[in-house]
Amino acid sequence: MSDLATVEALMDSLQRALIRADYTALQQVTAQLEAALADLPPQRDRAVLERLRRKADRNAACALAAGRGVRAALNRLMEIRQAAAGLVTYDENGKRTGHGAVSGLHRRF
């Protein structure tokens, strides 16, 4: 397999790992891709560069989406833990109140 074909195959593998949320494979493929890119001779073919750029853009969008998903999952776990720890209340704007928040009603009594 040529260097360019290797880079493209690794970029495709990277996308599959992102979509499957296979973080072990993601780590391995990333290391392999970095090494393959370092060994890649300079490209002057505009079509090849455009194809690599499209794949890189696609992978970047997948990585951003995966990051948003992980952050959402972490936030949900935090909410579940807070709810399990005690009463969860909301303010007049529909936002969760923090732990230890003192309401005006509490001070009146």
N, C-alpha and C positions, 0 to 999 in steps of 0.2 A: 504494500500500500504506500503510495507517495505521501510525502509530508503534508501536502495540502489535503489529500483525502483523509489522512489521519486526523487533522485538525477539524475538518467538517464532521467526521464521524463522532469525535469527542464532543463537539458542540451539540450534536443531536442527542448524544447520551446524556449530556448535562440537562437538556430540556426534559428528557424522560424522567430523570432523577428528580427534578423540581416538581414535575406534575404528580409523580407518585409519592412525593415527600419522603424519598429515600435518602436520608441525610448521610448515611454511611457511604452510599454510592456517590453522592454529591461531593463529598470530601475527596474520595479517590479520583473521580473524574476531573475535578478541578485541578488537582496536583498534576495529573497526566496532561491536561490541556495546557497548563502553564509551561510545562516542559516542552510540549510539542510546538507551542507558539514561539518559544525561545529558539528552537532549532529551525523554524520556518525561514527559508530564504526570502529576501525582500520581493514583494509582488509588484509588478507593474501593470498587470492585466486588470483593466478597470472592471470587467465583468466579475472576475474572481473576488476583487476587493468589495464590490457591491454585494455579492452573495454572502461573504463573511460578515459584512456590516449588518445585513438583514437578520442573519442568524444571531448575531450578538445583541441586536435590538430586541429580538424575540425572547432571548434568554434573560435579558435584563428585565423585561416586562414580567416574565414568569417569576423571577427572583423577587421583584417588588411585591407581587401578589402573594407569594409564599410568606414574605415577611409580614405583610398585613394580616394574613391568616394566623400566623404564630402569635402576633401581638393580640389579636382578637381572642384567641384561645386562652392566653395568659390572663387577659382582663376578665374573661368569664370565670376562670378558676378563682381569681381573687374575689369576685362577686359571690361565688358559691361559698368560699371560706368565710367571708364576712357575714353572709346570711346564716351560716351554721353557728357562728359565734354569738349571735343574738339578734335583737330586733333591728330591722332595716327600715328607715323612714325616708320620706322624700320631702323636699321643700315645696313652696308654692309654685315653683317653676318646673317641677317634676324631676329635679335632680336629687340624687342620693345625698343625704346628709352624712357628714363624716362621723367617725366614732368620737364620742366625747363632746359632740356639738350640744351647746346649751340653747334651748329654744326660749322664746319669751314666755311661753306658758309655764315652763319649768320654774322660771324665776318668780312668777306671780304666786306660786304656792310656797 
